[in-house]
């Protein structure tokens, strides 16, 4: 039976999450800022209309913020992550199979609903998600994932579509593909977009009808699959289990440059602790840890230091990760330098069972696993950092901590910040 794919995409997701708990933001231009309140990473439609660009630095748009009374908020990742989970759980109850593609997107298998009015079913998805979570979504329906992404793009832009587009209802896609810039296609990045434009291939129809040998020579199998998908032949199917991670990175840019080793040591310990949590969520362990330090790249003689440490036994134990991250930091750190960013990368990631120990490994791995489980359980129930290692810093205000001056409460994940009814 021919496949029917849909992709559900949350509209202006970060902004929409904030509006669920603060309805006074509805109808107003709103922007959500990146770490340290640096750039706009999410914009309401009203903010887009007045000319605020994605990733626009705040200091460059202060005049627009003041002129149009733009509502400015810091990123609230705990809230967004929880709201994303609620959206995905809602979607899972509406279809037999789905693939979580990102924090605000999911592919759905609508093949079982082919004989129904797919536009109406798309509206049912919209209505249910909005009613159960408060988040508005757009739905794109098509015979392939690539075309579903295109349908969703149209659904967001078209006023008449009202957020749902079904390309299966069209006898020909030629007109739509002609109007689609090649850079807007799923899988075409800046480099390929530049290449095709240089060869006067500027829209999706031209790419679909391109000589297959030529596109394969330039893009390989990925290009061939993209062509087939544009022709309505599915090459990408739902991925029910996400692929194992090849690496985990935790890093932050500091608000002010740091030259003190102890401050950096505390920051790196904090990042190692967070990376350990991510590893355990994946039921995985890592054997290589990379520590990196960056000075300000806009100054003369910008410098980057990378140090790699191979741990004797693959682990997800926070104490071990902090210890070996500290070793990497001591090798990477150079006295007198002003560091603007630091982070760690975990590599050589494998499943946590079985773990290949060494002859001289004296650590009680069973006890370590139980301790980490208890640590994660308490922090999940009582709030992030309810329990933490002293190496991550005991002071509530650290020089390396990310600034969130305009952050809203964690309405759904912190007992002390639950919304109240007046």
C-alpha positions in Angstrom: 0.0 0.0 0.0 1.4 3.5 -0.9 2.7 5.4 2.0 1.3 8.7 3.3 3.6 10.8 5.4 2.8 13.9 7.5 5.0 16.2 9.4 3.7 18.2 12.3 5.7 21.3 13.1 5.0 23.5 16.2 4.7 27.1 15.1 7.3 29.5 16.6 7.7 26.8 19.3 9.6 28.7 22.0 7.3 31.7 21.7 4.2 29.4 21.7 5.4 27.7 24.9 5.6 31.1 26.6 2.2 32.2 25.4 0.5 29.1 26.9 1.3 30.3 30.4 1.3 34.1 29.6 -1.7 34.9 27.3 -0.9 38.6 27.6 1.8 37.9 25.0 -0.7 36.9 22.4 -0.8 39.3 19.4 2.4 41.1 20.5 5.8 40.9 18.9 7.8 38.5 21.1 11.4 37.2 20.8 13.2 34.5 22.7 16.9 35.0 23.3 19.9 32.7 23.2 22.2 31.9 26.1 23.5 35.0 27.8 20.6 36.9 26.2 22.7 37.4 23.1 20.5 36.8 19.9 16.9 36.2 18.9 16.5 32.5 18.4 12.7 32.4 18.2 10.3 35.1 16.9 6.6 35.5 16.9 5.0 36.2 13.5 4.5 39.8 14.7 8.2 40.1 15.4 9.0 38.8 12.0 6.7 41.3 10.4 8.5 44.3 11.9 11.8 43.0 10.5 13.5 41.2 13.3 15.7 38.5 11.7 16.6 35.1 13.0 19.8 35.3 15.2 19.8 39.1 15.2 22.0 40.3 18.1 20.0 42.2 20.7 22.3 45.2 20.7 21.6 45.7 17.0 17.8 45.7 17.3 17.3 47.7 20.6 15.7 50.5 18.6 13.2 48.1 17.1 12.5 46.6 20.5 11.8 50.0 21.9 9.8 51.3 19.0 7.4 48.4 18.8 7.4 47.4 22.5 8.8 44.0 21.7 8.4 41.5 24.5 11.9 40.0 25.3 12.3 36.7 27.1 15.3 34.5 27.9 15.4 30.9 26.8 13.6 28.5 29.2 14.8 25.1 28.0 13.3 23.2 30.9 9.8 24.5 29.9 10.3 23.9 26.2 11.6 20.3 26.7 8.6 19.4 28.9 6.1 21.0 26.5 7.7 19.2 23.6 7.2 15.9 25.4 3.5 16.7 25.9 3.1 17.5 22.2 4.8 14.2 21.2 2.7 12.2 23.6 -0.4 13.8 22.2 0.6 12.9 18.6 1.5 9.3 19.5 -2.2 8.8 20.5 -3.4 10.0 17.1 -1.4 7.7 14.7 -0.1 4.1 14.7 3.5 5.1 14.0 5.5 8.3 14.4 9.1 9.5 14.4 10.2 12.4 16.7 12.4 14.4 14.4 13.3 17.4 16.6 12.1 19.2 19.7 9.2 20.7 17.7 8.7 18.4 14.8 7.5 14.8 14.2 6.9 12.7 11.2 3.6 10.7 11.2 2.5 7.6 9.2 -1.0 8.4 7.9 -1.2 5.5 5.5 -4.0 3.9 7.5 -6.1 7.1 7.0 -5.6 7.3 3.2 -9.3 6.7 2.5 -10.3 9.5 4.9 -10.3 13.2 4.2 -6.7 13.9 5.0 -7.2 17.6 5.3 -9.9 17.0 7.9 -7.6 14.6 9.7 -4.8 17.2 9.7 -7.2 19.7 11.2 -8.1 17.1 13.9 -4.4 16.8 14.7 -4.2 20.6 14.9 -7.2 20.9 17.1 -6.2 18.1 19.5 -2.7 19.3 20.0 -3.9 22.9 20.6 -6.6 21.7 23.0 -4.4 19.4 25.0 -1.2 21.4 25.1 -2.0 24.9 23.9 0.6 24.7 21.1 -0.4 25.7 17.5 1.0 23.4 14.8 1.1 23.2 11.0 0.6 19.9 9.2 2.1 18.9 5.8 0.9 15.7 4.1 2.5 14.0 1.1 3.7 10.7 -0.3 7.3 11.2 0.8 9.1 12.8 3.8 10.7 15.4 1.5 7.4 16.5 0.0 5.8 16.5 3.4 8.4 19.0 4.6 7.6 21.1 1.5 3.9 20.8 2.3 4.5 22.0 5.8 6.5 24.9 4.6 3.6 26.0 2.4 1.1 25.4 5.3 3.0 27.9 7.4 3.1 30.6 4.7 -0.4 30.2 3.2 -3.3 32.1 4.7 -5.9 30.0 2.8 -4.4 26.7 3.9 -5.0 27.5 7.6 -2.0 25.4 8.6 -2.8 22.1 6.7 -1.6 21.2 3.2 -2.1 17.9 1.5 0.0 17.5 -1.7 -1.7 14.1 -2.4 -4.8 15.9 -3.4 -3.0 17.6 -6.4 -2.8 15.9 -9.8 0.5 17.6 -10.5 3.2 19.1 -8.4 5.0 21.0 -11.2 3.6 24.4 -10.3 4.5 24.1 -6.6 8.0 22.7 -7.3 8.6 25.6 -9.7 7.8 28.1 -7.0 10.0 26.3 -4.4 13.6 27.8 -4.2 16.1 25.0 -4.2 17.5 26.2 -0.9 14.1 25.6 0.8 14.3 21.8 0.1 15.0 19.4 2.9 18.5 18.2 2.5 19.8 21.1 0.5 22.2 23.1 2.5 24.0 26.4 1.7 26.9 24.7 -0.1 24.7 22.6 -2.5 22.3 25.6 -2.9 25.2 27.8 -4.0 26.5 25.0 -6.4 23.1 24.5 -8.1 22.4 28.2 -8.4 25.8 28.6 -10.1 24.5 26.0 -12.7 21.2 27.9 -13.1 19.2 25.2 -11.2 17.1 27.4 -9.0 13.9 25.5 -8.1 12.7 22.1 -7.0 11.2 21.2 -10.4 14.5 21.7 -12.1 16.3 19.5 -9.6 13.6 16.8 -9.9 14.0 16.7 -13.7 17.8 17.0 -13.6 19.9 14.2 -15.2 20.3 11.5 -12.6 23.9 10.7 -13.5 24.8 14.4 -13.0 23.2 14.8 -9.6 24.6 11.4 -8.4 28.1 12.6 -9.4 27.6 15.8 -7.3 25.6 14.6 -4.3 26.0 10.8 -4.3 23.2 8.5 -3.1 21.7 11.4 -1.1 21.0 13.3 -4.3 19.5 10.3 -6.0 17.2 9.7 -3.1 16.2 13.4 -3.0 15.2 13.2 -6.7 13.1 10.1 -6.1 11.4 11.7 -3.1 10.5 14.7 -5.3 9.0 12.3 -7.8 6.8 10.9 -5.0 8.8 7.7 -4.5 9.7 7.3 -0.8 13.3 6.6 0.0 13.2 7.7 3.7 11.0 5.8 6.1 10.1 6.5 9.7 12.9 5.9 12.2 11.2 4.5 15.3 14.5 4.2 17.2 16.8 7.2 17.0 20.3 6.4 15.8 22.9 6.0 18.6 24.7 9.3 19.3 28.3 9.5 18.0 29.2 12.2 20.4 27.8 14.4 23.2 28.8 18.1 23.5 28.2 20.4 26.4 29.6 23.9 26.1 28.8 27.5 26.9 29.9 31.0 25.9 30.7 33.1 29.0 29.2 36.5 29.4 32.6 37.9 30.4 36.0 36.5 29.7 37.6 34.2 32.3 41.3 33.8 33.1 41.1 32.1 36.5 41.7 28.3 36.5 39.4 27.6 39.4 36.5 29.2 37.7 37.1 27.2 34.5 37.5 24.0 36.6 34.1 24.6 38.1 32.6 25.2 34.7 34.1 22.1 33.1 32.9 20.0 36.1 29.4 21.3 35.5 29.6 20.4 31.8 30.9 16.9 32.6 28.0 16.4 35.1 25.5 17.4 32.4 27.1 15.2 29.8 26.9 12.3 32.3 23.2 12.9 32.6 22.8 12.8 28.8 24.8 9.6 28.6 22.7 7.8 31.1 19.5 8.9 29.4 20.9 7.1 26.3 21.8 4.0 28.4 25.3 4.6 27.1 28.9 5.1 28.3 31.9 7.0 26.8 35.6 6.3 26.8 37.0 9.5 25.3 36.6 13.0 26.7 37.7 16.1 24.8 38.1 19.4 26.7 38.3 22.6 24.7 38.9 26.3 25.5 38.4 29.3 23.2 39.5 32.9 23.6 37.5 35.7 21.9 37.7 35.0 18.2 37.0 38.7 17.4 40.2 39.7 19.1 43.7 39.4 17.7 45.4 36.1 18.2 42.2 34.2 18.9 43.2 30.8 20.3 41.6 27.4 20.6 42.9 24.6 22.8 41.8 20.9 22.5 43.0 18.1 24.8 41.8 14.5 24.5 41.8 12.1 27.4 41.1 8.4 27.0 39.5 7.0 30.1 40.7 3.5 31.2 37.1 2.2 31.3 34.1 3.5 29.4 31.8 5.2 31.9 28.8 7.4 32.5 29.7 8.0 36.2 29.7 11.7 36.9 32.6 11.5 39.4 34.8 9.8 36.8 33.8 12.2 34.1 34.6 15.2 36.3 38.0 13.7 37.2 39.1 13.1 33.7 37.7 16.4 32.4 39.8 18.1 35.0 42.9 16.3 33.7 42.1 17.6 30.2 41.5 21.1 31.5 44.9 21.2 33.2 46.6 20.3 29.9 44.5 22.8 27.9 44.7 25.8 30.2 47.3 28.4 29.6 47.8 31.1 32.3 47.2 34.6 31.2 44.7 33.9 28.5 41.2 35.3 28.6 38.8 32.5 27.7 35.4 33.3 26.2 34.0 29.7 25.8 34.7 26.2 27.2 33.2 22.8 26.8 33.6 19.1 26.6 32.9 16.4 24.0 32.3 12.8 24.8 33.3 10.3 22.1 33.6 6.5 21.7 30.1 6.1 22.9 28.8 2.5 23.3 25.8 0.8 25.1 26.3 0.6 28.8 25.9 -3.2 28.9 28.3 -4.9 28.8 31.2 -2.7 29.9 34.7 -4.0 29.2 36.7 -3.3 32.3 40.5 -3.5 32.7 42.6 -5.9 34.8 43.4 -3.2 37.2 39.9 -1.6 37.5 39.0 -1.4 41.2 35.8 0.7 40.9 32.6 -1.0 42.1 30.6 -0.6 38.8 27.4 -2.0 40.3 27.5 0.5 43.2 28.4 3.3 40.8 25.3 2.5 38.7 23.0 2.5 41.7 24.4 5.8 42.9 23.9 7.5 39.5 20.4 6.1 39.3 19.6 7.6 42.7 21.2 11.0 41.7 19.1 11.2 38.5 15.9 10.2 40.2 16.2 12.8 42.9 17.1 15.6 40.4 14.3 14.6 38.1 11.7 14.6 40.9 13.0 17.6 42.9 14.5 19.8 40.3 17.8 20.1 38.5 20.9 20.3 40.8 19.0 19.3 43.9 21.9 17.0 44.4 25.2 17.8 42.7 29.0 17.3 43.1 30.8 20.0 45.0 33.3 20.4 42.1 30.6 22.0 40.1 30.6 25.0 42.5 28.7 25.8 45.6 28.2 29.5 45.1 24.8 30.4 43.6 26.5 32.9 41.3 29.5 31.7 39.3 31.4 33.8 36.8 30.9 31.1 34.1 27.1 30.7 34.6 24.9 31.6 31.7 22.8 34.8 32.0 19.0 34.6 31.7 17.8 38.0 32.8 14.4 37.7 31.3 13.5 34.1 31.9 10.0 33.1 32.8 9.2 30.5 35.5 9.7 26.7 34.8 5.9 26.3 35.1 5.7 22.6 34.6 9.0 21.2 36.0 9.5 23.1 39.3 7.2 22.8 42.3 8.2 26.3 43.5 7.3 27.8 40.1 3.9 26.3 39.4 1.5 28.8 37.8 -1.0 30.2 40.3 -4.7 31.1 39.9 -5.7 34.6 41.1 
